[in-house]
Amino acid sequence: MLPRERTEQNEKLFLSEYACRSCDTKGRQTPLPLDSLRTEFQRDRDRILHSNAFRRLKHKTQVFLIPAGDHYRTRLTHTLEVSQIARTIARALALNEDLTEAIALGHDLGHTPFGHAGERALNELCPEGFRHYEQSLRVVDVIEKDGKGLDLTYEVRDGILKHTNQTAETKEGCVVRLADVIAYINHDIDDSIRAGIIKESDLPKEATDILGNSKSKRITTLVEAITENGAENIAIPESIKRAHDMLHKFMFENVYTNPLCKAEEDKTGGLIAKLYEYYYKDIGNMPPLYRTLAEKYGKDRAVCDYIAGMTDGFAIKEFNEIFVPKGWSAL
């Protein structure tokens, strides 16, 4: 028996009736011969993990713009935390961990430089609008591998697209959506405390009395509450959700809209707008892949693709090279 076949057999024996088994995938847009070692979802996980877009996440903003400290989250560390929380839930519910991990690792591949400020800027500039979850799907379908895409399975693509505000077709996709919310609220609290924006004692006591007085305790409470419900109905119980919503509201009022930690965001919007105008005026200023995408999908879409794929540092570097004058020096 091949290693893949053994894994598929174990999935049939041990996974929940609500799990999505690898052998039941709806497949890829371009079918491939089966791998001897890996299931289809394991192959998807590996394709995402080894992609250029995944590596660039380490230099993209999570909450704090290009933070000076070593321990603030980036979009990459956020993704890894989502993956770990999601796998813990999936394991407890006897769902498919490989499918869960693949969705989690790919869910933010389409995020812009400068976090949600960059997303808002591109949404205002692009006639079709811009939403990072749709861009994440576009990255794996169209942009990666020099325009060939990663050719992922239907279930992974569905989970990536629906991780923000829709219900995924698989229970594993539903798990990732909840893990994303659990991760970002709690690690953003942690980063905000580290930055001196808030203190642990500032958090609403009514919420922390229920969820816990540390990041670890809060995550544990939320994960245990989800798993107690079982795999049939994956949700945060209402009493726990109310406490979590209090933290969410607190973070929006005290961190996500705080002038101190968001002071530079207006500048990033102007930076992205200038880059957009520059590349739209002459698509020859973009790399060959994006010129090809412009011919196929239109200039607006291709310019969005190029800017969305930039890291924070690369976007600033491009802006400086294009718009900031340099002093003359003799040869």
N, C-alpha and C positions, 0 to 999 in steps of 0.2 A: 504494500500500500504506500502510495506517495505521501509525503508530508502534507501536501494540500488536501488530499483525500482524507487523511486522518483528522485534520482540523475540521473539515466539513462534516465528517461523521460525528465528531464531538459536539459540533453545533446542533446537530439533529437530536443528539441524546440529552444535552444538558441545558440548552437555552430555553427561555420561556416561550410559550406559544405566541407571545406578542412580539418576539424578536424577529428581526429580518436576517435570515440565514444567507450566507454567501452564495449558496447554490441557487437561491431564489431571486437573485438580482435580475432586474429588467435589462441589464446589460449596458453596453457602451454604444456610442454613436457609430464607432467603427469597431466591429467585433475583433477580438484577438484570440489566438490559441491559448488554452489554459496554461498556467504556470505550474511547474512541478512542485515548487516549495510553498508558494503563497496563494491565499484565496484572492478573489477579485478585490475585496475591500482592503486587504493588506497591500496589494499592489497600488491601490489609490493612495493609501497613506504614504507609501514610499515615494510616489510620484510628486505628491505635494511637498513632502519633507525635503526633497532634493531640488525643488524649483527655485529659480532666481527670485520670484516674488516672495517666497517664504523667507529667504535670507535677508531681503531688504527690510523686513519687519523690525529687525533689531535697531534700525535707525529711524523709526517712525514714532511720532508722539503718541502716547496714551492719554495723559491728562496734562502733564507739565511739559511745556515747550522746551526741547533740547536741555533737559536739566543738567546741572553741573555735577550733582552727586552720582555715585556709582550704583546706588540701590533703588533708584526710582524705576518704576515699570516703563517699559517700552511696549509697542504693539506686539513684539515677539514674546516677551515674558508674559504679557496678558494672555496671548494665545496658548502658551504652555500651561498656564494656570487653569484656563478653561478646559483644556484637554484632560488634565489630571482630575479635576472635579467631575467632569462628564464621565470619565472612565470609572471613577469610584461609584457613581450612581448606576451606571450601566452594569457593572459587576454585581452590585447588590440586587439588582432587579433581574439578573440573568438575561440581559440584552446583549447584543453583539458589540463587544468592546472595540473591535477593529473598525467597524463602520462608524461607531461613535467617535473614535479618535481621528479618523480621516476627515469627518465633517468638521470637528473642532479645529484641527490644524489648518483647514482651508477657509474657515468662516470669515476671516478678516483680510484675505489676500488683496482685496480691492480697495483697502483703506488708503486714503490720501496722505500726503505729508501734512503735518500740523494738526492731526487728529480731526475732530468734528468741525473745527474752524475751516480746515481745508475742504471738507465735504460740503459745507454750506456755501463756500465760495464757488466751487465748481457747479453746484446745483443752481446757483443764480446765473452762471455764465452759459451753461450748456442749454440750448433750446429744448432738448429732450429731458432735461433735469439730470441729476446725478444722485444715486443712492449706493452706498458702499457695498451693500449685500448683492445688488445687481452687478456691480463692477467685479466683485469677487467671482461670481459665476463667469463673467466675461473673461477674466484673467485665465481661468482654467479651461475655458472653451475655445478662446480665440487668440489670446496674446502670448501665453507661455510657449516655449520651444520655438521661438522665431515665427510665431503666427500659426503653428500647427495645433496648439492647445495640448492639454494633458490627457484628453479622451477618458474622462472619469466615468464611473458607473452612474446610472440614473439616480440611485438613492443618495449618493454623496453629493451630487449636483443639487438635488432637491433640498437636502439639509443645509447646504451652504446658502442657497437663495432664500430660504425661509427662516433663517436663524434670528431675525429681528422682530418681525411683526406678522408672521403668518404661521399656520400650523403645518409642520412637515408631515409627509406621508408615512414616515417611519417613527416608531417610538424613540429610536436613537436620535433622530433629528430633533424631536421634542426635548430630549434630555440636554442636548447641546444648547438649545435656546435658553433653558433655565440656568445651566451652568455658566453661560456668558453673563447673565445678570448677576448671579451670585458672586462671580469672580470680580467683575469690574467695580461693583459697589464696595466690596470689602477691601480690595487692594487699593482702591482710590482713597478710602478712609485711611488706610495705612500710610500711603504716600503723603496725604495731606497733613497727617500728624507729624511725619518726618520733616515736612517742609515748614512746620510751625503755623500753618493756616488755621488748624483747629487742634483741640486737645481731646483725648478720649473722653474726658468728663463733660465735654460739650455735647456729645451725642444724646439724643432724646432718651431719658431714663426709661420711659415706658417701653421703648423698643429694646434697649439693652437688657432690661430685666427679663425679657422673653428670649432674646437671641443670644445674649452673652456679652461679656465685657472685654472681649479680645477678638481679633480677626479669626483665629483658629476656632474659638468657641462658636462664633456666629456661623461660620461655614459649616461646622459640624452639625449645628442645630438645623440649618436649612436642608442639608443633604439627608439627614436622618428623617426629617419631616416628609421629604419627597419619597424616600424609599418605603416609608411606612404605608403610603397609599397604594403601593403595588404598581405593576407595569401597565395595568389596564387603563388607568387614568393618571397620567403623569402631570402633577401640579403641586404647587405649594399650598398646603392647607390654609384656609382663610384666616385663622387666628395668627398663624405665623406670617402670612403674607401681609397682614395689616402692619405688623411690626417692621417688616422689611420695607414696606412702602413709606413708613415714617423716616427710615434712614435715607431712602431715595430722595424724599422731599427735602430733608435736611441737607443733603449733599448738593442739590440744585440751588438751594438758597444760600449756602455758605461756601461752596467750593466751585461748582461748575459755572457760576455766574459771578464769582468773586473778582473784583477789579484787580486785586493784588496778584492773583495767579493767572489772570487772563489778560493782563495789560498789553501783551504783545500780539494778541490774536488779530486785532484790526490791521496791524501791519502785514500779517500773513495773507489776509484777504486781498490787500492791495498788491502784494507780491505775486500771488497766483493770477490775479486779473491781468497784470502786465505781461506775465509769461504767456498767458492764454492769447492775448492780443498779438504778441510777437510771433508765436508759432502759427496762429491762424492766418496772419498776413502772408507768411511764406512758409509752407509746409516743408520746403527744402531745408529748413533749419532743424528739422527733426531727423532722427536716425531712419535708415531705410525701411525698417519694419513699420514704422508709424506713417511713413509716406504711402506705403502699400495699403495700410488700413484706411487711410484717408480716401484713397481711390475707391475702395470697396464700401466703406460705411459712411463716408462724408468727413469733411474737415473737422467739424465740431466734435464728433465722436472720437476721432483719432487724437486730437489735441487733448481731450479729456483723458484718454488712455495714457498718453505720454506723461502728463502732469501727475495723474493719480499714482502712477508707478514710481514717481520720484521719492527718495528719502528726504527728510527735512534738510539735511546738509547739502544734498545735491541741488535741491531747489534754490537754496540760498546762493550756492556757488554759481549756478546758471544765471540767476538774477544779477549778481555782482559782475559777472563777465560781460553780460549784455548791456546793462544799464548804468553801472557805476564807472565813471571815467578813471582811467589809469594815468599816472604821471609819466611824462616822457623821459626816456633815458637814452643816452648815446650808445651806439653799438660798440 
